[in-house]
Amino acid sequence: MKPDRTRKDEAEERLRSDEEEEEEEAEEGWDDWCSDGEDAGGGMLCLFCSSRFDADGSLFEHCAAEHRFDFHGIVKQLGLDFYGCIRLINFVRSKVAENKCWSCGQAFTSNTELCSHLHAPEKYLIEGKVPWEDDVYLKPSMEDDSLLHSLSMDDDEEDEECGTSMERGQCSGHIVLAEPLGNKLSTLPEGNGSDISARFQKECTIGSTQGEDRESLAPETNDSQLKIARASVNAKAIKTVDDNYFGSYSSFGIHREMLCDKVRTDAYRDALLCNPSLLSGAAVLDVGCGTGILSLFAAKAGACRVVAVDGSAKMASVATQVAKNNGLLYDENVKAEQKRGGQVISVVHTKAEELNQKIQVPQNGFDVLVSEWMGYCLLFESMLSSVIYARDHFLKPGGAILPDTATILGAGFGKGGTSLPFWENVYGFDMSCIGKEVTSTSARFPVVDVVASQDIVTETSVLHSFDLATMKESEMDFTASFELRLSESGTVVPGVTWCYGIVLWFDTGFTDRFCKEKPVVLSTSPFSTPTHWSQTIFTFEEPIAMVKEESTRGSSASVGTDECPATMLRSRISIVRASEHRSIDISVETTAFSSDGRKRSWPIQIFNL
């Protein structure tokens, strides 16, 4: 860490520096990174000390960790509404300005003494008046308080009973069911948005018990307050999902599963260790580092600097300890000439989008960006947007991104890709009635599971390919049309073959664009060694009978039945980011064609993952 300097000193120093000196600092500033990268005077001022932050979430985390002021906990316990949150912040600021403890009221001679004294209150006044209930605290205690603006317009964690959170399941194991989109079209989580809007409307109702002053204000304030409610609910939902997402990766079990996935880990190891022209002397950014395994590979490959970023505080701490235990942790307090060769890894607890708020980095200063960002069906979890952000802001022009390509593929699967065979013979008893119900339910839920290669009944089709070096975030949403015909591989028996649905998987490539010595492909195909991603299964509402074209026979029956099997399926699949943060919506449209040109279409199936 650099010695602390006043913001005035820093501002004067910047004024003395011309553009040429700033460019030189950007090129030579790798060893000068520090963990406190706020701009002088910018951002939101801490409630208690002079620290500043660009996001209220970071500010409140700091207050809880450093000053024992758990803003979210107080709001949740007291059920504070929007105005209660405003009052609380202004109350605390007014007490700190007087060098008084907000909790017990004790006075001190300096802010330093006050900060040393700060403590969590022994109890909150659940009944009766809280000390900040007076409306005088609706007036900002500090002029142009950007925290209050953020609270009302951006990331309002405390809007109406801020402790209420949107519950979200975590995927675990090899079979995952997700809710269908049908009952999740609203952009507001149930029990949050409608309640908050209702409460704001109640606050502004003409003729309320608050009297005539309230009545006169209602027409002017209602619309803006409702906008505040909606914006804050969405921000709150995103924050809740992010907390759950990063929290789920705090479990060592999921990291063991990923590390034990040899297909995955060997692919990254080979790409990093077997391409010396790329990694030797390179500055590397690892987005979503987890245990830090990719950073360790990069350091071993000869990188001169590795910055590992993770949104989970626990995993950032773990990755730091792992790097230290292996003699690879960078220590900024050690002079460059005293550093040992491998001490190049720095771990930062942050999201990639907020890296500049944590450390100072030269713009576009990294040579290589590496990330294991892929989720189920490739795009689940939406971590790709963070990788694209890091690429655009931190990777030098022409820098390498690993992997640099990703492709989604699909095929039709047969009865063996369902649970029907199991239920047809349970210890010698026929329970197929259960199997039919389970399969029917699967038509409303995407299933993540391993599909055996012999259960693939059609040829493989490419749905969509991404170029990670050039793609835009908007290109994460796409629609693909493709045709499926029975496989020529010989695994399909003569006569009618039943197709029960479509299975998707992905391949990622470390191509020779960047990995010149050894290109690598990581495949999650049913025809390859299984990975922890498995495949993602979308079951039809009813199975479709198919035959090879030369085996077709004419019939007046519906296309896709045993009497008139289809020779080809035409599918249209759309994958888009869902209204629920880090989720994706998938729609599947299917049309079957017979040999005589007749066709039959099924209703669109909509899934949420």
Salt bridges, closest charged atoms under 4 A:
GLU10 OE2 - ARG5 NH2 3.88
GLU13 OE1 - ARG5 NH1 2.62
GLU98 OE1 - LYS100 NZ 3.64
ASP135 OD1 - ARG87 NH2 2.63
ASP145 OD2 - ARG93 NE 2.71
GLU158 OE2 - HIS72 ND1 2.52
GLU160 OE1 - ARG199 NH1 3.15
GLU161 OE2 - ARG199 NH2 3.10
GLU203 OE1 - ARG214 NH2 3.59
ASP242 OD2 - LYS351 NZ 3.26
ASP242 OD1 - HIS581 NE2 2.98
ASP242 OD1 - ARG582 NE 2.68
ASP243 OD2 - LYS239 NZ 3.01
ASP261 OD2 - HIS532 ND1 2.70
ASP266 OD2 - LYS262 NZ 3.13
ASP266 OD1 - ARG269 NH1 3.72
ASP270 OD1 - ARG269 NE 3.23
ASP270 OD2 - LYS518 NZ 3.58
ASP367 OD1 - LYS396 NZ 2.64
GLU372 OE2 - ARG264 NE 2.71
ASP392 OD1 - ARG391 NE 2.86
ASP404 OD2 - ARG513 NH2 2.88
GLU424 OE2 - LYS415 NZ 2.56
ASP467 OD1 - ARG513 NH2 2.83
GLU473 OE2 - ARG577 NH1 3.24
ASP477 OD2 - ARG577 NH2 3.04
GLU483 OE1 - ARG485 NH1 3.10
GLU483 OE2 - ARG570 NH2 2.88
GLU488 OE1 - LYS548 NZ 3.82
GLU542 OE2 - ARG600 NH2 3.31
GLU580 OE2 - ARG168 NH1 2.76
GLU580 OE1 - LYS184 NZ 2.86
GLU589 OE2 - ARG572 NH1 2.82
ASP596 OD2 - ARG598 NE 3.35
